[in-house]
Structure formats: structure tokens, C-alpha cells
Amino acid sequence: SIGSHAPNEREGTGPFSLRTERHGGAMVTAKRVLAAGSRGITSSSAGAKVASLRAAAARARRTGFPLPPGTAVPILARGIPKGHQQQRVAARALAEGTAAEDMKRKAGSSSGAASGSASPPQGSPKLRKVAPARDDKNDFLSIVVLGASGDLAKRKVIPALFALYYQGMLPENFVVMGYARSELSDQAFRDSLEARLTCRIEDKENCVGKMDAFLSKCFYCQGGYDSESGFDRLNTKLCDHETTYLDQMQQGVGSGDSSGGNSINANRIFYMSIPPSVFLPAAECTSKKASGTRGWTRVIVEKPFGRDAETSAALNAGLAKHLTEEQVYRIDHYLGKELVENLIVLRFANLVFEPLWNRQYVENVQIIFSENFGTEGRGGYFDNYGIIRDIMQNHLLQVLALFAMEPPVSLDAEDIRNEKVKVLRSMRTLDLEDVVVGQYTGRTTGESGTMVTYPGYLDDETVPEGSIVPTFAAAALFIDNPRWEGVPFLMKAGKALDKRHAEIRVQFKSIPGSLYKDKDGSLGNNELVIRIQPEEAITLKISNKIPGLGMNLNNTKLNLQYKDDYSDFQFPDAYERLILDAVNGDKRLFIRSDELEAAWDIFTPALHQIDAGELPPELYPYGSRGPVGAHYLASKYGVRWASSK
């Protein structure tokens, strides 16, 4: 028998299940039909899926094993993107219609003549009543920013919300509610935001006149992050806004407007722009006092997610007491970068790259992050974490996981995150022998005839005296799986270096038996460079013949410069992308709890040894390329750090 499929809570997630018994060639045929129905579904062929499923259903009926109710729904929903709403609805209707026809036919043939009624035979799957796709355009959304008076909220979070608003990407009906310990009125809160809200040059036409409208949707509530009474007041204010809106919509129903009514939800997002020390009290108060009762509640949690495996596990366990994993959105803003999100497209939408993406062709991979400024008064915060916890264990490791993962079953969030977790669990625990750490010192230099002094890390008044926290780190990481075994992944991150940039460099192996070995010795190997910031670009270094008589070769580039090729397109801030994904319930670019656990397991032993002083930082001058030990680490694996030029 073929078992019916119970759909997941969110349409299109998870594979359909199949219970089978041996029943001759007909069963094999039916299984083949179902398998064929789940392959080859792409967004470009969304309309054709309905026709192909109709044919598959007809073939299945001929075998005596019709498609069970709901089977076609997950098959089609996985492949038809949300933008093709008509096709999705048609697919659902077809699946249920096919099942209904089959049931009627089966019931008619098995019913007795005396009964005069057609009832399904025992054991047949029951028909599911499928509700039409829900229209959520009239839902109300409350976006609560915890820590609204802080730097991150004013500099990144609320400006991102404003950008989404003037681009028309937020729901039409929403409020932004700031919550913090500071005493502020609604107007004072709006005044503090106004100077931070700006429009991108290319969006000025959309933005004109919208700043006042956005600020009118901003409100404030004062309270402590561990105060249940404060969150009670917050809930009261949120309920007031929600009730006012829902009452208006209900009145619209009474006057004949069918857009309102009981189907309207009031949803809530809480953005925790607060210190890690109050994550758990805030989560508890949110759950007890301020969760939405008329719709979903989602909580965005900012890094750092602990200091090591133990504290991270404690944080996850604490959150799990008050929130489900489905409600938690662990944000890493680096995953919202344009070139990071493009990694999946580059690999799986271009036939030329995927066959080369393995140990047979790749010599090494370098993931580099550098800033040309120091802590600049934020040393007190930075000293609690250091460069490995602040950059490498989260930002760069997430980039590595996306780069190295196997092809996912689909673009569904869970399928992608499953593959990332597999990569992280395949990685060796970082050995202290494969790590170099450094700390920048002050430097005085003459620039334009003027002497300029750059302070060292320990010159920052907020940094504890004698701190050994690293501001630079380089590490060699390895993935022990069939695709990447033996390929060194070199990671480097630092502050107060010679330039600001972040990039991925894939250095390919030499050509065996090269015909031009007498000419290409100085050219180097092919190299793919994905520049994440600044000036996003993708370049492929190749050897090429120099025009003219003779056979002279040089190294040149196939060069995609985003500022030139995509000059007419917007480059949204990473926070815009990630907040919009949270609003839409898309968790592809957010970190799952088991993913976080696997990431900390890689770094925790080495971090504890560094914290204990077993690996003192090498000193390097402000504005240099970092400690010399990083070059020795690379040469240990036959690698030379590539130039970003």
C-alpha cells in the first residue's frame, strides 16, 4: 500500500514519505512514477509541472496504484517557488482532484450493488480538505527592538527597517516599538532616530516624504530586560496597537469589506539588540509577558552566541525553555552580504565550477578578513572575546560552510542548513599548532609631511592593562570528507592591518604535464577570487597569450566588477536582507542550534589554551600585514598568502 503524506506545518518542506510492500511490477512502476514526479522541478518549468503530474497520475492509475491524497502537493511545492502562486494553487488542486477521482473510482468498483452507496474500502487513505492559500497582506506586524537606545539599533537595525519601509518590503500595517532602560517619550525616541535615517541615492524618489510616515509608526516603552512588569507594559502597548487595527478591519467586514475579519493575524518580531548577559532574562520575559496571542512570535538573537561550547550550549538550553527552535533566528549579518549569498548560485547554477570544487583540482582555499582600523574606544567589549570569537568562529566559518557544503536537496532552509552542519561536523578540531595569534602595537608615521601616531591595542583606555587578547589570528582548518580531505582551508582575520577587505581565494592545482611548463613557471596557478567587501567582485585568474609575434604568456583576469556590471541595481545592507527574511519566515541565512554547537566544537579547545596564555600573541605594528608567523603557518602547508591586488 502507498501511505498518505501528512504535510509539514510550512508548505514545501521535507520529503514525502512512502510506505511500500512488494506487489509485483505494478508497485515498482508506481514508485518510479512518484520518484520521477519529484525530479526536474525548477522555477523555469513551474507551469509544466501541472501537466507532467497529470500524466504521471494517469500512468499511476493504470498500474492500479493511484497517487494518494497530498502526495503531489509536497512534490510540486518543493519545486515551484512562492512567486508562482497560481501554479502552486493549481498543483494543490490537481493533487487533491486526482486523489478524489481515484477514491470515487475505487469506491464505485468495490461497493456492493445492494448497498447503493459508494464508501471507500477499508484501509484506503482519507481525503484531506485543503484550505486555500492564506492571504496575509492585511496582517499586522509589531517589530520590537530590545536595546533601542543602543548603538547597534540606531546605526543598523532601525535604518534597515526604514530602508525596507520606503522600498515597500514591509507589511503595510506595522509598528516599530523601541524598548530599553532609558527614560524616553515617543517623540524623544523619534527625534533620536531621525538623524540616523537616510535614503540611498538611487532610492530618493521612493524615499521622499516617507521619513515622517515611518517615524509616526515608531513608539517607545521603558523597562528593564529582566523586568516582567516592564514587558507587561510593553505587551499592553502592543495590544493597544493591534486591537485598534483589528477593530478597524472588523468594522470594514461589517460594512461589506471582505478583506478583514477573523483571518487577520497580529504577529510580533523581537530583535534582541542587547548584551549577551541579558539574552535569557529577556527571552523569558518575552515568552511569559509579551508573546503574540493572535499570530506568530519570532525572536532575532544577535551574536555572540556564547564564548565557547559550554556557554553556547547553556544559552541554547536557556532559550529552549522559553522559545521553540522555530521561533529563534540567530543572526550573523555576514551571511546577508551579497557575495556570501551568491556563493550557492555561483556553485550550483554554473556547470563550469561544481566539477572543479573538490580536492582533485583545488590546492587550497583562503578566507581573509582584514580591517585597517583598531578598536577605537570599543576595546573593553572586544577584550571579552578577541578576534577568533568575534570574526573567525562565526563570520568566516559560516562562509567556509557555505563554500564547502555538498549540493542540498533543495533551496529550502533546512536542506541548506543540513549540508552546512555536515561540513562543520566533518572538520577537525583546531590544533594549537595550526594557529598564529597577534596583537597590534602603536606606530608613528609621516603622512603628507605631518607626523601621525596610531595607538596600539593596549593604548585603548577601555582595554585592561597587560591584556593578551589577540587582535589577529591565522588558522589552518581541514575537512575530513571525500570532497575536501587534505585541502588546507587557511583563515586569517585581523584589526589595524594595511587594508580593509574580505575575500575568498580558491587556488587551483598546477596543470599536470603542462605544454607550457617552460613558459608558465612564473605565472602561477589559476585562481578564483570572490571579493566580499569592499567593491564586490568575482575574478578568475588565467594564463593567456600576449598579442604579437612569438609565444609569450602572462597572467590576466576574467573580471566581474559589481559596481560596473550591476550599476543599476541596489546593494542592500545585510541587515535589510536578514530582517526581511525573518519577516517572511525564511531561515536559510540564520544559524541553527546544532550548527552552532558544531562550530564551537571546532574552536573551543584552542580558545581555552589561548585564554590560558599557552600561545602568546606576536606583536605587529599598526597598518602592517600582520605578524610574520602567519606566513610560516601558510608555508607549513605549501601555501603562500595571496595578494589582494
N, C-alpha and C positions, 0 to 999 in steps of 0.2 A: 504494500500500500504506500501511497505517497502522502506524507503528513502535511497538513496545512501550515502556513507560515504566519507566526504572530509578529506583526510589525513592531519595530522598536519605537520608543517614545518619539524620536525625531526621525522623520521620514528619510529613507535613503541611507541609513547607517546599518552596518552589519550584513553579513551574507545570509541568504535564505538557507534554511536547514532542510534536510531531506532524509526521511526515514524510508529505507528500502528493504525489500525482500526479493529473493531470487524468484523470478516469474517468467523465465524464458526470454526470448529475443525481444518481446514487447517491452519488458522493463528496461532493457538496455537502450532500446530506441527512445523511450520516454526520458531516460536520464540524459541521453545525448541531446535531445531537444532542449531540455532545461539548461544544460551546460552551454549549448550554442546560443541560447537566449541571453546569457549573461556576458558574452564576449562581444567585443567590437562596438560597444556602445560609446559613442563620442558625441560631443556637443554639436559637431557639424552634421550629424546624422540623426538628430533628435526626432524629426518628423518621420523618418523612415523606420524608426523602432516600432511604431504602432503597427505598420503594415507587416513588418517581419514577425512580430509577435502573433499577429492574426494567422499568418501562415504556419507558425510553429504550433499554435493551438490546434489548428486543423489537423496537422500531422499527428499530434499527440492523441487527438480523439480517435483517429484511425487505428492507433495501436491499442486502444482500449484503456489508456491511462491518461485521462484528461488532466489539464493543469488544475491544481487545487486552488481554492479561493485565496487570493492575496499573493500567490506565487509570483505573478508577473509584476506586482507592484514594486517589490524591492529590486527586481532585475532592472526594471526601467528607471526607477528613481535614482539608482546609483549612477546612471549614465546621462540622464537628462538634467542639465543644470537648472538652478532655480529661476533663471531668467526666462526659460521656455515654459511658462506656466501653463499655456494651453496644451502643450504636448504632455505635460505631466498629468494634467487632469484627464486628458484623453486616454493616456496609458492606464490610469487607475480605473476609469470607466470600462475600458476594454477588458481589463483583467477580471473585474467583477462580473461584467456581462458574459464573458466566456465561461466563467465558473457557473453562473446561473443557468446558462443554456445547457451545460453538461449535466448539472444536477437535475434539471427538468427531464432531459432525455433519459437519464439513468432511472429516475423515479418512475417515469412513464412505462419503461420497459419491465420494471421489476414489480409493479403493483398488480394485485390480482384483479380480475375482471369484476368480481363481486363487490370489491371494496368501493369502486367508483371514485377513488381519490388517489392522488399521487403523493406518497410520502417517501422521503429519502430512505434508502436501505440502511440497515444498521451499520455503523462504522463509517458512514460517509461524512466528509467534512461539512461543517455547518457554514452557511453563508454569513459573512460579516457585513454589517451595514457600515458603509464608508461615508464619513461626513465630508462635505465639500471642503475644499481648501479654505482655511480661515483667512479673512481679510483683516489685517492688523493695523491698517493705516490710521484708524481712529483711536488706537490705544494711547494711553497717557504714560509718559516716562518721567520718572524723577531721578535725576543724576545727583547723588550726594557725594561731595568731595570732602572727605575727612582730612583735616590738616589744611583747610582752605586758606589760612593766613600765612602758610609757609612758602618757601621759595619755589619748590617744585610745582606746587599747584598754580601759583601766579605766573610762573615762567613757561610752563609746558602744558599742564593739564587743561586749565580753563581757556588759554589761547587756542588749543587744539579743538575744544568744544565749539568755540566761536567760529573757527575755520570750517568745521563740519556744518555749522548752522548756516553760514552765508552761502555755502555750496549746495544747500538743500539736502544734506545727507542725514540729518537727524529727523526723528519723527516730528510731525507738525505740532504736536501738543506735548510740551515738556517743560520742566523747570530745572534749574541748577540750584541746589541747596548747599551752601558752604557750611561747614561745621568745624569749629576749632575752640580752643580755650580762651582766645582773646574776646574781649567785650566789643562788639561792633553792631551797629544798626544795619538794616538792609541797605540804606543809602550809603553809609560809610564803606560797606563791603563793595558796592558797585563802584564807588569812587576809587577804591584801591585797585580795582581791576582795569579801569578804563585806560590807563596809561600803558598797560601790557597788551591790549588788544590791537592788532594791526592787520592790514589786508595785504596779501601778496599782490605785487604789481599787476600780474595777469588777471587777478580776480577783482580789480577795483570796481568794475561795472556791477558785478554781483553784490559787492560789499556795501555800496553806497547806501546810507540810510539804515543799515541793518544793525549797527552797533547799539543804538539806543533800544531797538527792539529786543536784542539779545540781553542787554543789561536789565531790561524790565522783567526778564524771566529769571533773574538771579536773586536769591534770597539768602538769609544767613540765620544760623542758630548757634548760640553759645553753649558750650558744655565740655566736660572732661571726656577723655577717651575711655575711661573706665567707670563712667558715671551712668548708672541706669536711669536716674532722673533726667539727666541731660538728653539721653537717647529717647526717653519718654516724650520730652518736649519736641525733639526732632520729629518723632513719629506723629505727634499732634499736628505740627505744621504741614508735614507731607500729606496727612489725611485730609486736612482742610483743602489743600490744592486739588487733591484727587476727587474729593466729594463735590467740590464746586464744578469741576469739569464734567464728572459723570452725571450730576444733576442736570446740567445744561444739555447734555446729549440725550438724557432720558426725556426731557421736555421736547427735544427735537423728534423723538419717537412718537410722543403723544400728538404732535402736530402733523404727523404723516411722514417725517423724515426717517427712512429705514436704515440710516447709517449708524444710529446709536443703539442703545439697549443693553441687555444683559451680557452680550457677547464682547463688550468692550472691557479690556484689561487695564489695570493700573500697575505698571511694572516699575521696579526700582533697581538702580545700579549704585553700589557704594564703591568709591575709589579711595583706597587707603593710602593717601599721601602723608604717611605718619611714620615716626620712628619705629623700628622693629620691636622695641621693648613694649610697645602698647598694641601690637597686632592682635594678640589673643584676647585681652580685655575688650578691645573694640569689636572684635568678631563676636564675642559672647553677648555684648550689649546690643549689637545689631540684630543677632538672632532672637534674643529674648524680647526686645522692645521695639525694633524698627523694621522688621521684615515685612514685605508686602503681603497682604492677605487677599488681594484681588488680581494677582498676577505673579510673574516670576520675580525672584530676587537674585542678583548676581553681585559678586564681590571681587574687585580687582585688587590684587595684592602686589605691591612694589617690592623689588629686591632691596636688601639682601634677604635671601631665604635661609637664614641661619649663618653660622660661622664654620660649621663642619658637619659631618654626617649625623652626629648625635643631636646637635641643636636643631638641625633641619628636620630630623625625624620628630623631635619634640614639638616643633612648630606645626608640622603637618598633622600630628596626632591631636594637638590642641584645636586646630581649625576643624578637624573632622568631628569633634564633639559638638560643634555648633553649625557647621555647614556641610553640605554634601560636596563631593568632588566635582559634580556637575556645576555647582554654583561658583566654584573658586576659579578665578582667572589670574594665574601667576604671570605677571607681565615682565618681559625682558625687551626693552624698547629697541634693542639692536635687531631683533627679529622683524621689526617693522621697517627696516631700511630697504630701499628699493632694490638694491643689488643682492641683498640677502634673500628676499622673497623671490627674486628672479633665478636663484640657484636651481630650483626644481624645474623651472621652464627651460633653462639652458641645458640641463641634463636630459630631460625626458621628452622635450619637444624638438630635439635636434638629433638626427640619427648619427651625425658625424662624431659626437662627443661620447655617448654612452659606451660604445665598443672600446674606447681608449681609457675608460675610467676604472683602471684596475692596476694591479701590481706588475702586469706584464709590460705595460707601457709607461707607467708613472714612476719617476725616480724618487721624487719627494714632493711634499706639499708644505708650503709655508703660509701661516696665517699671522699677519702682522698688524699690530695696533700701536700707534705712537702719537703722543701729544707734545706740542712744542711749548707747553707751559707747565708750571708746577701746581702745587696745591692751592696757592693764592688765598691763604686765610682759612681754608677748609681742612687744614691738616689734622685738626682734632677729630673730625669724623673719619677721614681717610686712615688715620693711625689705628683705628679699631679693626680695620680689615686688610689693608695692604693691596698691592696691585693684583695678586693672584686671585683673591676673593672678589675684588672689585671688578675685574675685567676678564681674567682668563677662565675661571671656573664657570662663568655664566655666558657672557657675550661670545667669547671666542670658541668655547666648547660647543655652544649651540650652532655656531656657523660650521664647525667641523662635523657635527652630527648630520646636518642637512646636506653637506657636501658629500659625505661618505656613505650615506644610507643606501640600502637596496631600493629598487623601484617599489613604491607602495601599490597595494591592490587597487586603490582609487585615490582621488584627491580629498576624500573625507578626512576630517581632522584626526579621528582615531587611527585610521590606516597610516597616515603620515607619522603620527607620534609613536605608533608601534615600531616602525622602522628605525626611528631615532633612538628609541630605548634599546633596540637590538645592537646598534652600533656602540652605544655607551657601555653596555654590558660586555661587549667583546673587547673593550680596551684594557690594556694592562694598567695596574695601579702605578702611579707615577713614582719612580725611584729617585731618591735624592741625588744620585749620581748623574741623573739626566736633567738637573735643574741648575740654573745660574740666577742669582738674585743680585740686585744692585740698589744703591741709594744715591740720589744726586746731591752734589755739593755746589756751593756758590761759585760764581765766576764773574770777573770784571773784564770788560772788553771795550774797545773803542769803536763806536759806530758813528759815521758822519762827523768825525772829529770830536765827538763827545764820549766821555767815559761813562759806560753803563754797567751797573752792578746788578747781577741776578742772584737772588738769595738762594741758599741751599735749603734742603728739606728741614734740617734741624734749626734753621733760622726762622722758620714759621713759629710765631709765638703760641699758636694753638697746639703745636706738637710737643709731646713730653720730652724732657731732656734725656739725651742718650738713647733715643728710640732706634731699634734695629729693624723696623718695619720696612720691607722692600718697596721701592717706587718703580722698580724694573724687574722683570723676570723673563727668562727664556727657558723653554722646556722641550724635550723630545718625547713625543707620545706615539704609541703603537696600537694598532687594531689587529687583533689576532682572529681574523676570519679569512675565508678563501679569497675574497676580493683584495684585501689590503695587507695581508701578512708580509712583514719585512719592509714595508714602506714607512720611512720616518715622516711623521707629521710634526713639523717644527713650529712652535708657537712663541711669539715674542710680543711683549707689551711693556710700555714704559711711559713715564712722565718726564717733562723737561728734556726732551730729545731734540734732534736737529730739525724735525719737520712734523707736521700733523698729517697723518694719513692712516688709512686702514685698507688692507687688501688681502686677497688670496692669490698665491702664486703656485701654479702647477708646473713643475719642471719635468719634462718627459725624458725618457732614456735616449741614449745615443743610437744611431742607426747601425745595426749590425752589418758588417761588410760594406760600408758606405763607398760608393763610387767616387766620392769627392773627398776622401779622407786626407788627401794631400793638400786640399784647399780649405776645408771647413774646420780645421783644428782650432782655429781662433774664434770661430763663430758662436760656439756654444750650442746647446740643445734647444729644441722647440720649447716654448714656454707660453702658457695661458695665464693672463693676469686679469683678475676681477677686482677692480678698484671700487671699494665700498664708499669711501669718502676721502677727501672732497673731490669734486669733479668726477662723478661716476663714469666709469668706462670699462670696456672689455676689449682687451688686445691679445692678439696671438702673434708671437714672435716666430718668424720663419726665415729660412735661408733662401736667398734669391740671387739671380744673376744680375750683375751690374750692366746696364746697357752699354753697348760698344763692342769693338773688336776684342777677341780674346775671351777667355772663360774665367772671369773674376766674380767672386761671390761676396755678398755681405749679409748682415742681419737686418731685417726690416720688419714692419708690423702690419698686420691687418687690424685696423683700429676703429672701434665703435666708441665715439665720444657722445655721451648722452646730451651734453649741452648743445651739440651741433645737430645730431640726428633727431633729437626729441625736443627741439627748442620751443615747439608749440604746445607742449604738454606740461601739466603741473607735476611738481615733485612734492607730494605732501609730506609733512613731518611724520616721523614714525609714530608719534603718539596719536595723531589723527587716524592713521590706519588701524592701530590696535584698539582704540576706543570704539571705532565704528564696528570692528569685528566683535567686540564684546556686546554692543547693542544688538547685533544681528545673531548672536549666539554661535559665532564661528570660532572654534578653539584651535585652529591649525597652528597659529603662531603664539600660542600660550603653552606653558610648561606643566606637564602632568606630574603628579606626586612621585610615581615610580621613576620617571625620567630624572627628577631632581635627586632622588636617592642614588641612582646610578652615577650621576655626575659628581656628587660629593664623595662617593666611594673611591673615585679615581684620585682625588687630590688630598683627602683628609690625612693619610699617614705622613705625606711630605709636609703638609702645612703644620702639623704638630711638631715635627722635627725643626722646621724653620722657626716656629714660635719659641722653641726651647733654646735657640741660639746655636743649633748644630750646623747651620750654614750661614755664616755672617755675610752681610751684603758687601759686594765690591763697590767702591766709590767711583762715580763718574761725574765729570763736570756738566753743569747746566748747558744745554744746547749741543751736546755731543751725540754720538751714535750709540751710546750705552757702554757698559763695561766690556772689556776685551774678552772676558770669559765666555761671553755669548758666541764669539767666533770660534773658540776652541770647542765648544759644545757642538756646533754645526760640523766642524771638521772631523769630529769623532765619528760621524756617520757619513763622511764623504760629501758633505753639503757645504755650499757657500751661500751666506745670506745674499739674496738678490738685491740689486739696486732698484729703486722705485722710478728711476728715470726711463 
